[in-house]
Amino acid sequence: MKTIKSLDDLAINGAKPAFSEPLHVGHPFVGDRKVFLGYVDEILDNNWLTNNGPMVMALEKQVAEHHDVKHCVAMCSGTVALEIAIRALKLEGEVIVPSFTFIATAHALHWQAIKPVFADISPDTHNLDPDSVRRMISDRTTGIIGVHLWGRTAPIEELQAIADEHNLKLLFDSAHAFGCTHNGIKVGNFGACEVLSFHATKFFQTLEGGAVLTNDDRLADTLRLMRNFGFSGFDNVIHPGTNGKMNEMSAAMGLTNLQYLETRIEHNRNVYHHYLHALSNIPCIKLLEYDDKETNNYQYIVIEISEDCKVSRDRLVEVLRAENILARRYFWPCCHRMRPYKSMLPAQSCSLEQSETISDRVVVLPSGVAVDKEMIDTIVTAIAVLIENSQ
């Protein structure tokens, strides 16, 4: 790994990159291959590849127990899980969501002819601002989707109070928040339900997949019907549905990776604290901090570039990528700036000042199992040299 002391040592100025291979924000974690292949052999021996097989049922049981929740309903993706949860809760008309989130949160509504109404965020938390949510409520509003961005929980009590006051359904997009807590209580226990993503780059992955967590027995029954075309037994369709089932191979990957949760958290925590220390002497960089009193998965290393920084956010990303450090501008642009929402909701930008400001300043840095302390020092040195030597 090269030493970076001046601007001449940066790859964007002609030097060789710091890393020979791209260093990603989300590097898939795969547990013991022998364990996984053992599950695969069992699946092939059973000749049961999908349709609520034993691997899926075992995964659902263990994920539910991990989150201290009654029901885990596994799905083929987090997006499909969110779509089915929205349909199961009978949302319609307008639903309030943050614009500073992954586009799937809005798409899951628009795909079902529901209008996403974008509320602003708190600049301190990057999560929904309850006051902004209140301002967005209309006589067509039927629900609120909060997002636990970066695994740091949304203002749950405030959102629940608003939902109760206006007779709205509340659910949470918990794609980032596997295993995380709010006041010591695991996600999955808030709102009508919460939706997890098990995409390959998430803290916990099943190749592709997702799940809905809930303590509502009737809702869980409906979700199970809806993910399997509405079938209740053979030849008996009692509810509208689709194909949202998780397959056995994905569940096997999940069962393999469940054994490493504590190890992964410990590694991610160490990565986070090393970044926190290393970045502390760069005045125009702020690392978004986790509350160590809560359980976090520490999957995301999120920095904000201050307005008075001599280097723009986009220039910093350009310089890092030249070093094979594939930093990301999550989430840029905000949902309301993307088609079709930009044309659908032309007036929304005036009410989303904080979302747009944060979106223009945030960079997510590489983390996870592929990153060690030496790599972090190189990444931070590249940032420091660029900023300290820029006019």
DAJONOR-V118379 format. One line per field, one symbol per residue. phi: phi as a letter, one per 20 degrees, with the letter a starting at -180 (. if undefined). burial: + if it has 16 or more other C-alpha atoms within 10 Angstrom, else -. A space follows every 50 residues. Layout:
# DAJONOR-V118379
phi = ???
burial = ???
This chain:
# DAJONOR-V118379
phi = .fedcbffeeffdoffffcfcgdefdegecfgffffffffgffffflceb mlfffffffgffffffelcfccdfcfafffgfffffffemfbmccebfee afffffffeggdmdefdededefedmdgegffggfefcfdfdacdecefm nefffffffffffffdldecccedgedgmecclndfgodcmfacddddgg efgdccmcqaaddbdefffffffffffcmnfcnfmcedbfabddfeefff fffffffgfdgffffffffffgffggffefedfeddefeeeffeecelfd ddddeffeffdfgfffffffffemdefceedcffgfedfeffefcfefff dcffffffgedecdegbnfedcfffgffffffffffffdee
burial = ---+--+-++++----+++---+++++++++----+--++--+-----++ -+++++-++++-++--+++++++++++++++++++++++-++++++++++ ++++++++++---+++++++++--++++++-++--++---++++++++++ ++++++--++-++--+-+++++++++++++++---+++++++++++++++ +++++++++++++++---++-++++++++++---------+--+++++++ ++++++++-----++-++++++-+++-++----+++++++----++++++ ++++++----+++--++-+++++++++++++++++++---+---+--++- -+-+++-++++++++++++-+---++-++++++++++----
